[in-house]
Amino acid sequence: MHEALALLLVAGGLAGLWSWSTAGRECAITAIDKLCRELALQRLDDSVALHRLTLERQYGRLTVLRVYRFEFSRDGAQRHIGEVALTNGALAWAQVHAPEGAIYLDLRPSG
């Protein structure tokens, strides 16, 4: 009986983690597509990869910061790297590494 309950709890936890991960990736893809449109960039490939998962303190509370990495191009030939970070399901910051230099956007609400 206890083994079945433990297995059910583990399965539920894994399903929740998968759902959380999928929702975060979809939010990152949406944010990356919007960022690329606004900066006249082309996102390459259809992959956005989770690059880093860390804890950070925001407004006195501990939150999970997910950093996703993607590749983009301006001319379709040269590949460059960009990153977006999500915290609490919202975009925290974005950075694109262009040949002219890095562009960093802090998108957290002030206050």
C-alpha positions, -999 to 999 in steps of 0.1 A, spaced: 0 0 0 27 25 10 48 16 -21 18 23 -44 12 57 -27 49 66 -30 49 56 -67 18 77 -73 34 107 -56 66 103 -76 46 100 -109 25 131 -100 57 150 -92 73 141 -125 41 150 -144 40 184 -126 77 190 -134 72 181 -171 42 205 -173 61 233 -156 91 227 -179 69 226 -211 50 258 -201 83 276 -194 97 266 -228 66 278 -246 67 311 -228 104 314 -237 97 307 -274 69 333 -275 93 359 -259 121 350 -282 99 353 -313 87 388 -301 122 399 -293 134 388 -328 106 406 -345 113 438 -326 150 437 -333 147 426 -369 164 392 -362 157 358 -375 155 329 -349 174 300 -364 162 264 -361 132 255 -341 150 248 -309 152 267 -278 173 250 -251 173 254 -214 208 266 -206 207 273 -169 184 268 -139 193 288 -108 177 302 -76 177 340 -71 162 363 -45 135 387 -59 117 411 -36 129 391 -6 115 357 -20 135 329 -34 125 322 -71 136 299 -99 154 316 -128 154 297 -160 177 308 -188 170 297 -223 195 299 -251 187 304 -288 205 312 -320 196 340 -344 209 357 -375 206 391 -391 214 380 -427 206 343 -426 243 333 -429 260 341 -396 248 325 -364 247 344 -331 236 335 -296 209 350 -275 195 343 -241 162 350 -223 155 345 -186 121 336 -171 112 340 -134 78 331 -121 66 324 -157 74 360 -168 103 373 -189 130 388 -166 157 398 -191 170 391 -226 204 394 -242 216 390 -278 253 387 -286 256 406 -319 290 413 -337 286 450 -328 282 441 -291 258 427 -267 223 441 -263 208 436 -228 172 443 -219 161 442 -183 124 434 -185 115 431 -148 89 454 -134 104 482 -114 94 486 -78 
